[in-house]
Amino acid sequence: MDVDRVHATGVEPYRWATPPPYLPALGSPGVASEDDGPGGSVRRDHSGGANQGWTVGMQFFWALYRKELRILASSWILYVYLSLFLFFSGWFYYQGILSYSAWSIQAPAGTVVNVQQHLFVPLYSNMMFFLVLLLPILTMRLVAEERRQGTYSLLVTYPGSPLALLGAKYLSAFTIFLGGLLFSSIYPFTTSLWGGVEWPLLVSTYLGILLCGAAILAIGLFFSTLAEHYLVAALLTETVSLFFWLIGWVADYLPDRFSRILYGVSFYHRLRPFLLGVVDTDDALYFLNVACTLLILGYYLIYREQRS
């Protein structure tokens, strides 16, 4: 941040009276020698401001990432998210077992009912639909809550923002999302005790869920950056995510030239091949493009506010 902009805006990002405790302390570039005491000398690093800026940015990134995880771990959000996710995913698994048992009984003698098709595809389809409804609570307060608490203006003027700011908040939400999926891995391991499990298909399934979830988290972080209140951010994320999930069913009733377009943007139809064990690079790139586009837009919003 240059001196002219500091004088123009009246903001001094490096001189907070009481900086947030989770932010790394800022000082002049230097590396203390081992025998340096409180009054000792410090060896200055004159290798360039770029390296120092990168170091400060990474310090800010990891400090904010740890802070976000601590906040999530001590708030109701984590417990509500994990409780609802594990309860409903367990319910879906239980219903899937009942359905699979019914198929096995009705199947002709000697026929082996496919576990992936009759158990895991419905299980993970329902699980992902529930995640579409649930993931917005992980992202709704990431930036909107900083605005409410009055710390947002400090964060966006700190060196390393806004890229480190967005990255740390996104990674914290993705970590919780990934942790919930790791808990759900108990279902295929339990199934493997009594039935044949095709592990490559399950790897494909979890990859698709991770990609779809990453796109939804990026949508949520963008709206949390845009909205003034976290409930507005949650509502907008729910609406947009549901739209992209359900749009494929609307396409079934439209002419082919329109249905192909809607199928192409439908989260469900992009996820479906992963559930069947097909890793299509087009589908993977679609989810990654959605995530990257929304993160870039969020970066632009923060950068614009930083420069205004």
C-alpha positions as semicolon CSV with decimal commas, in nm:
position;residue;x (nm);y (nm);z (nm)
1;M;0,000;0,000;0,000
2;D;0,162;0,330;-0,107
3;V;0,197;0,645;0,107
4;D;-0,026;0,857;-0,118
5;R;-0,320;0,620;-0,075
6;V;-0,269;0,610;0,299
7;H;-0,286;0,990;0,319
8;A;-0,582;0,998;0,081
9;T;-0,788;0,746;0,276
10;G;-0,668;0,825;0,623
11;V;-0,607;0,453;0,687
12;E;-0,281;0,338;0,841
13;P;-0,289;-0,041;0,804
14;Y;0,039;-0,100;0,985
15;R;-0,034;0,097;1,302
16;W;-0,333;-0,042;1,483
17;A;-0,380;0,064;1,841
18;T;-0,499;-0,286;1,931
19;P;-0,449;-0,529;1,641
20;P;-0,648;-0,854;1,651
21;P;-0,451;-1,112;1,854
22;Y;-0,457;-1,372;1,577
23;L;-0,265;-1,152;1,332
24;P;0,114;-1,181;1,314
25;A;0,313;-0,889;1,445
26;L;0,458;-0,660;1,183
27;G;0,803;-0,510;1,199
28;S;1,083;-0,412;0,973
29;P;1,242;-0,693;0,774
30;G;1,509;-0,869;0,973
31;V;1,638;-1,196;1,108
32;A;1,762;-1,213;1,465
33;S;2,081;-1,401;1,534
34;E;2,088;-1,677;1,794
35;D;2,274;-1,465;2,051
36;D;2,048;-1,166;2,013
37;G;1,887;-1,065;2,338
38;P;1,647;-0,782;2,408
39;G;1,929;-0,537;2,348
40;G;2,115;-0,734;2,084
41;S;2,157;-0,649;1,724
42;V;1,940;-0,779;1,444
43;R;2,067;-0,885;1,105
44;R;1,855;-0,714;0,843
45;D;1,745;-0,895;0,532
46;H;1,784;-0,667;0,232
47;S;1,693;-0,930;-0,025
48;G;1,391;-0,731;-0,135
49;G;1,039;-0,630;-0,036
50;A;0,877;-0,902;-0,245
51;N;1,006;-1,181;-0,023
52;Q;0,904;-0,992;0,290
53;G;0,556;-0,930;0,148
54;W;0,518;-1,299;0,066
55;T;0,630;-1,396;0,417
56;V;0,388;-1,154;0,581
57;G;0,110;-1,273;0,353
58;M;0,168;-1,638;0,444
59;Q;0,186;-1,551;0,815
60;F;-0,144;-1,371;0,779
61;F;-0,294;-1,663;0,586
62;W;-0,205;-1,930;0,845
63;A;-0,292;-1,708;1,141
64;L;-0,635;-1,633;0,996
65;Y;-0,687;-1,998;0,896
66;R;-0,617;-2,116;1,253
67;K;-0,838;-1,841;1,390
68;E;-1,129;-1,943;1,165
69;L;-1,096;-2,309;1,268
70;R;-1,096;-2,210;1,636
71;I;-1,407;-1,999;1,586
72;L;-1,587;-2,278;1,401
73;A;-1,482;-2,535;1,661
74;S;-1,614;-2,324;1,948
75;S;-1,939;-2,212;1,783
76;W;-2,274;-2,376;1,722
77;I;-2,205;-2,392;1,348
78;L;-1,968;-2,688;1,365
79;Y;-2,190;-2,890;1,598
80;V;-2,508;-2,820;1,402
81;Y;-2,335;-2,900;1,073
82;L;-2,177;-3,227;1,186
83;S;-2,483;-3,339;1,384
84;L;-2,723;-3,284;1,095
85;F;-2,484;-3,425;0,837
86;L;-2,407;-3,743;1,031
87;F;-2,770;-3,796;1,134
88;F;-2,915;-3,763;0,784
89;S;-2,630;-3,944;0,610
90;G;-2,677;-4,229;0,860
91;W;-3,049;-4,225;0,788
92;F;-2,985;-4,237;0,413
93;Y;-2,748;-4,529;0,465
94;Y;-3,004;-4,714;0,677
95;Q;-3,274;-4,663;0,413
96;G;-3,027;-4,772;0,146
97;I;-2,958;-5,096;0,333
98;L;-3,332;-5,166;0,351
99;S;-3,372;-5,096;-0,020
100;Y;-3,070;-5,310;-0,109
101;S;-3,207;-5,597;0,102
102;A;-3,542;-5,573;-0,076
103;W;-3,369;-5,584;-0,416
104;S;-3,165;-5,886;-0,306
105;I;-3,476;-6,075;-0,195
106;Q;-3,664;-6,000;-0,517
107;A;-3,370;-6,083;-0,745
108;P;-3,368;-6,425;-0,916
109;A;-3,166;-6,698;-0,751
110;G;-2,796;-6,667;-0,817
111;T;-2,818;-6,298;-0,911
112;V;-2,584;-6,061;-0,729
113;V;-2,737;-5,717;-0,676
114;N;-2,488;-5,440;-0,754
115;V;-2,398;-5,260;-0,430
116;Q;-2,280;-4,944;-0,603
117;Q;-2,595;-4,900;-0,809
118;H;-2,855;-4,994;-0,549
119;L;-2,690;-4,866;-0,232
120;F;-2,413;-4,613;-0,284
121;V;-2,552;-4,416;-0,579
122;P;-2,879;-4,333;-0,396
123;L;-2,688;-4,280;-0,069
124;Y;-2,442;-4,027;-0,205
125;S;-2,699;-3,857;-0,430
126;N;-2,917;-3,789;-0,126
127;M;-2,612;-3,695;0,081
128;M;-2,499;-3,438;-0,176
129;F;-2,846;-3,289;-0,203
130;F;-2,850;-3,247;0,174
131;L;-2,505;-3,086;0,157
132;V;-2,643;-2,835;-0,093
133;L;-2,882;-2,728;0,184
134;L;-2,628;-2,753;0,465
135;L;-2,300;-2,613;0,332
136;P;-2,418;-2,249;0,331
137;I;-2,407;-2,240;0,712
138;L;-2,030;-2,300;0,692
139;T;-1,972;-1,996;0,471
140;M;-2,244;-1,750;0,566
141;R;-2,047;-1,583;0,848
142;L;-1,696;-1,601;0,704
143;V;-1,685;-1,241;0,582
144;A;-2,028;-1,104;0,676
145;E;-1,953;-1,159;1,046
146;E;-1,628;-0,964;1,014
147;R;-1,834;-0,671;0,886
148;R;-2,075;-0,696;1,178
149;Q;-1,793;-0,707;1,433
150;G;-1,611;-0,416;1,271
151;T;-1,291;-0,610;1,199
152;Y;-1,341;-0,634;0,824
153;S;-1,183;-0,294;0,749
154;L;-0,874;-0,401;0,945
155;L;-0,842;-0,731;0,762
156;V;-0,864;-0,584;0,412
157;T;-0,590;-0,329;0,486
158;Y;-0,352;-0,585;0,633
159;P;-0,054;-0,683;0,413
160;G;-0,130;-1,001;0,225
161;S;-0,497;-0,921;0,177
162;P;-0,723;-0,993;-0,003
163;L;-0,584;-1,314;-0,151
164;A;-0,468;-1,452;0,184
165;L;-0,794;-1,342;0,346
166;L;-1,012;-1,527;0,095
167;G;-0,783;-1,829;0,085
168;A;-0,775;-1,874;0,462
169;K;-1,150;-1,845;0,502
170;Y;-1,221;-2,075;0,209
171;L;-0,975;-2,337;0,331
172;S;-1,122;-2,333;0,683
173;A;-1,472;-2,407;0,550
174;F;-1,335;-2,672;0,314
175;T;-1,152;-2,838;0,606
176;I;-1,478;-2,879;0,799
177;F;-1,650;-3,009;0,485
178;L;-1,369;-3,260;0,429
179;G;-1,383;-3,371;0,792
180;G;-1,752;-3,453;0,761
181;L;-1,686;-3,660;0,449
182;L;-1,415;-3,853;0,631
183;F;-1,670;-3,945;0,898
184;S;-1,904;-4,070;0,624
185;S;-1,640;-4,313;0,498
186;I;-1,754;-4,548;0,774
187;Y;-2,048;-4,649;0,551
188;P;-1,847;-4,819;0,273
189;F;-1,611;-4,973;0,528
190;T;-1,909;-5,118;0,714
191;T;-2,058;-5,244;0,388
192;S;-1,732;-5,415;0,295
193;L;-1,774;-5,645;0,597
194;W;-2,071;-5,821;0,435
195;G;-2,077;-5,715;0,070
196;G;-1,849;-5,654;-0,221
197;V;-1,741;-5,291;-0,241
198;E;-1,584;-5,152;-0,558
199;W;-1,334;-4,910;-0,408
200;P;-1,234;-4,735;-0,735
201;L;-1,599;-4,639;-0,784
202;L;-1,612;-4,498;-0,431
203;V;-1,295;-4,297;-0,491
204;S;-1,464;-4,149;-0,797
205;T;-1,777;-4,079;-0,591
206;Y;-1,590;-3,893;-0,319
207;L;-1,391;-3,698;-0,576
208;G;-1,715;-3,578;-0,736
209;I;-1,862;-3,480;-0,399
210;L;-1,545;-3,289;-0,309
211;L;-1,554;-3,099;-0,639
212;C;-1,925;-3,019;-0,613
213;G;-1,885;-2,913;-0,250
214;A;-1,588;-2,694;-0,342
215;A;-1,805;-2,510;-0,595
216;I;-2,085;-2,457;-0,342
217;L;-1,841;-2,331;-0,078
218;A;-1,704;-2,080;-0,330
219;I;-2,058;-1,960;-0,400
220;G;-2,118;-1,921;-0,028
221;L;-1,794;-1,730;0,031
222;F;-1,873;-1,495;-0,257
223;F;-2,214;-1,408;-0,116
224;S;-2,070;-1,372;0,234
225;T;-1,827;-1,120;0,085
226;L;-2,109;-0,943;-0,096
227;A;-2,382;-0,940;0,171
228;E;-2,398;-0,717;0,477
229;H;-2,569;-0,981;0,693
230;Y;-2,485;-1,349;0,718
231;L;-2,850;-1,459;0,692
232;V;-2,875;-1,282;0,357
233;A;-2,556;-1,458;0,248
234;A;-2,698;-1,796;0,353
235;L;-3,027;-1,735;0,170
236;L;-2,854;-1,628;-0,151
237;T;-2,621;-1,929;-0,138
238;E;-2,912;-2,167;-0,081
239;T;-3,107;-2,017;-0,370
240;V;-2,824;-2,026;-0,622
241;S;-2,699;-2,371;-0,518
242;L;-3,048;-2,522;-0,535
243;F;-3,101;-2,360;-0,872
244;F;-2,792;-2,527;-1,015
245;W;-2,883;-2,858;-0,851
246;L;-3,246;-2,871;-0,967
247;I;-3,212;-2,710;-1,309
248;G;-3,145;-3,048;-1,468
249;W;-3,494;-3,171;-1,384
250;V;-3,645;-2,864;-1,550
251;A;-3,446;-2,949;-1,862
252;D;-3,638;-3,277;-1,895
253;Y;-3,946;-3,079;-2,004
254;L;-3,774;-2,844;-2,249
255;P;-3,675;-2,880;-2,615
256;D;-3,341;-3,047;-2,680
257;R;-3,150;-2,732;-2,769
258;F;-3,242;-2,577;-2,433
259;S;-3,215;-2,895;-2,230
260;R;-2,855;-2,953;-2,342
261;I;-2,758;-2,612;-2,205
262;L;-2,930;-2,672;-1,872
263;Y;-2,784;-3,020;-1,840
264;G;-2,443;-2,865;-1,895
265;V;-2,475;-2,634;-1,593
266;S;-2,665;-2,873;-1,365
267;F;-2,465;-2,972;-1,058
268;Y;-2,650;-3,303;-1,033
269;H;-2,593;-3,405;-1,394
270;R;-2,227;-3,309;-1,364
271;L;-2,197;-3,516;-1,044
272;R;-2,385;-3,820;-1,172
273;P;-2,095;-3,969;-1,376
274;F;-1,870;-3,957;-1,068
275;L;-2,130;-4,157;-0,874
276;L;-2,122;-4,421;-1,148
277;G;-1,742;-4,441;-1,145
278;V;-1,674;-4,223;-1,449
279;V;-1,421;-3,944;-1,391
280;D;-1,485;-3,702;-1,676
281;T;-1,238;-3,415;-1,704
282;D;-1,513;-3,190;-1,846
283;D;-1,723;-3,239;-1,533
284;A;-1,423;-3,189;-1,304
285;L;-1,321;-2,873;-1,488
286;Y;-1,677;-2,742;-1,468
287;F;-1,680;-2,758;-1,088
288;L;-1,330;-2,612;-1,069
289;N;-1,428;-2,329;-1,304
290;V;-1,731;-2,244;-1,091
291;A;-1,517;-2,241;-0,775
292;C;-1,237;-2,036;-0,930
293;T;-1,474;-1,787;-1,093
294;L;-1,656;-1,717;-0,766
295;L;-1,331;-1,688;-0,572
296;I;-1,194;-1,443;-0,830
297;L;-1,513;-1,236;-0,804
298;G;-1,481;-1,238;-0,425
299;Y;-1,118;-1,131;-0,458
300;Y;-1,224;-0,844;-0,685
301;L;-1,486;-0,725;-0,435
302;I;-1,235;-0,715;-0,150
303;Y;-0,965;-0,561;-0,370
304;R;-1,204;-0,288;-0,483
305;E;-1,295;-0,205;-0,123
306;Q;-0,929;-0,209;-0,029
307;R;-0,848;0,043;-0,301
308;S;-1,149;0,269;-0,245
